[in-house]
Amino acid sequence: MPRPADPHAEVDTSKRPVVWIIGLIGVIAFPMIASLVYFQISQDPSLRPLGVTQEAERAYVRGASGEGRPLEITVRVHWAPGHTGGHTHLSLREAFHKSFESKGITAVDVRFLTGQDRTTVTYVIGSSTIGPVPVEQAAQGVNAAVDAFHMSQEERERFVNGE
């Protein structure tokens, strides 16, 4: 049978300061460790410990960070065989890339989907949608898509700057 603790026995207090120091370090380090874990998961620099910069936040909002969503123009071509305006998938893809590159935009994704009556083109830029327009009028949509792209970039910049 174990002996009851002697109330007059001397308590070893040599380990008590070590426990307090470890506890204090844990309390101080926990928020930093939690925000670092959050940063690693989300890539959101606003909670990155000791590393938040205005440039990092701008890059995150613009989508230039490693895992961020970049601003791009998505061109949806609703392809109707027999009503393509004399274009092939390859020629149309190249034409879109060249058109946007001539305007200084390289973030272009051309997707071909199944169309119905005729081939149409829809431009998606962030939350903006332009079209659908017939493939013969696709060049007119390029200018509108470029304008929407630049407006979306400016909107993201104003958001970052708090305007």
C-alpha positions in Angstrom: 0.0 0.0 0.0 1.4 3.4 -0.9 2.3 5.7 1.8 0.4 9.0 2.2 2.3 12.1 1.2 4.0 13.7 4.1 2.7 17.3 4.4 6.0 18.3 6.0 8.2 16.8 3.4 10.3 19.1 1.3 8.9 19.7 -2.3 11.5 19.7 -5.2 11.1 23.2 -6.7 14.1 23.0 -9.0 11.9 21.9 -12.0 9.2 24.5 -11.5 11.0 27.4 -13.3 11.7 25.2 -16.3 8.0 24.4 -16.6 7.1 28.1 -16.4 9.7 29.0 -19.1 8.5 26.3 -21.4 4.9 27.4 -20.9 5.8 31.0 -21.5 7.6 30.1 -24.7 4.6 28.1 -25.9 2.1 30.9 -25.2 4.3 33.4 -27.1 5.1 31.0 -30.0 1.6 29.5 -30.5 0.1 32.5 -32.5 3.2 32.6 -34.8 3.1 28.8 -35.4 -0.7 28.9 -36.1 -0.4 31.8 -38.5 2.6 30.1 -40.3 0.5 26.9 -40.7 -2.4 29.0 -42.1 0.0 30.7 -44.5 1.3 27.4 -45.7 -2.2 26.2 -46.4 -3.7 29.3 -47.9 -0.7 31.2 -49.2 -2.4 34.4 -47.9 0.4 36.7 -46.8 -1.7 38.9 -44.6 -1.1 36.4 -41.7 2.4 35.4 -42.5 4.4 35.9 -39.3 7.2 38.5 -39.5 7.0 38.6 -43.3 4.0 40.7 -44.4 4.9 43.3 -47.0 2.8 45.5 -49.1 4.3 43.9 -52.2 3.4 40.4 -51.0 -0.2 41.5 -50.4 -0.5 43.1 -53.8 0.9 40.0 -55.4 -1.6 37.9 -53.5 -4.6 40.0 -54.6 -3.4 40.1 -58.2 -2.9 36.4 -58.1 0.8 36.5 -58.7 1.7 34.4 -55.6 2.5 30.7 -56.0 -0.9 29.4 -55.2 -3.0 32.5 -55.9 -5.6 32.7 -58.6 -4.1 34.7 -61.5 -6.3 37.1 -63.5 -6.7 35.7 -67.0 -8.9 35.9 -70.0 -10.8 32.6 -70.7 -12.0 32.3 -74.2 -14.8 29.8 -74.5 -15.3 28.7 -78.0 -18.7 26.8 -78.5 -17.6 24.8 -81.5 -20.3 23.7 -84.0 -18.7 21.5 -86.7 -19.8 22.7 -90.2 -20.3 26.3 -88.9 -16.8 27.4 -88.0 -16.3 30.3 -90.4 -13.5 28.3 -92.1 -11.4 28.0 -88.9 -9.8 25.0 -87.3 -9.2 24.5 -83.6 -5.5 25.3 -84.0 -5.9 28.3 -86.2 -8.5 29.8 -83.9 -6.4 29.2 -80.8 -3.3 30.8 -82.4 -5.4 33.8 -83.6 -6.6 34.4 -80.1 -3.2 34.1 -78.5 -1.6 36.4 -81.1 -4.5 39.0 -80.8 -4.1 39.2 -77.0 -0.3 39.1 -77.1 -0.4 42.1 -79.4 -2.3 43.9 -76.7 0.2 42.9 -74.0 -1.8 40.1 -72.4 -0.3 36.6 -72.2 -2.7 35.2 -69.6 -5.2 33.6 -72.1 -6.8 30.3 -71.8 -8.7 29.1 -74.9 -11.3 26.3 -74.3 -13.3 24.5 -76.9 -16.8 23.4 -75.9 -19.6 21.7 -77.8 -21.7 24.2 -79.7 -25.1 23.9 -81.2 -26.2 25.9 -84.2 -23.1 27.9 -85.0 -19.7 28.5 -83.5 -19.7 31.3 -80.9 -17.1 32.9 -78.6 -17.5 34.0 -75.0 -14.9 35.9 -73.1 -14.7 35.5 -69.3 -12.5 37.9 -67.3 -12.9 37.6 -63.6 -16.6 38.2 -62.9 -17.2 39.8 -66.3 -18.6 37.9 -69.3 -18.6 39.2 -72.8 -20.6 37.4 -75.4 -21.5 35.0 -76.9 -20.6 36.5 -80.2 -20.4 34.7 -83.6 -17.0 33.6 -84.5 -17.0 36.0 -87.4 -17.2 38.9 -84.9 -14.7 37.5 -82.4 -12.2 40.3 -83.1 -14.6 42.9 -81.7 -14.8 40.9 -78.5 -11.1 40.9 -78.1 -11.0 44.7 -77.6 -13.8 44.5 -75.1 -12.1 41.7 -73.2 -8.8 43.6 -73.1 -10.7 46.6 -71.6 -12.4 44.4 -69.0 -9.0 42.8 -68.1 -7.4 46.2 -67.5 -10.4 47.3 -65.4 -10.2 44.2 -63.3 -6.5 44.8 -62.7 -7.2 48.4 -61.6 -10.0 47.2 -59.3 -7.6 44.7 -57.7 -5.0 47.4 -57.2 -7.6 49.8 -55.6 -8.6 47.0 -53.3 -5.0 46.4 -52.2 -4.4 50.1 -51.7 -7.6 50.5 -49.6 -9.2 53.0 -51.9 
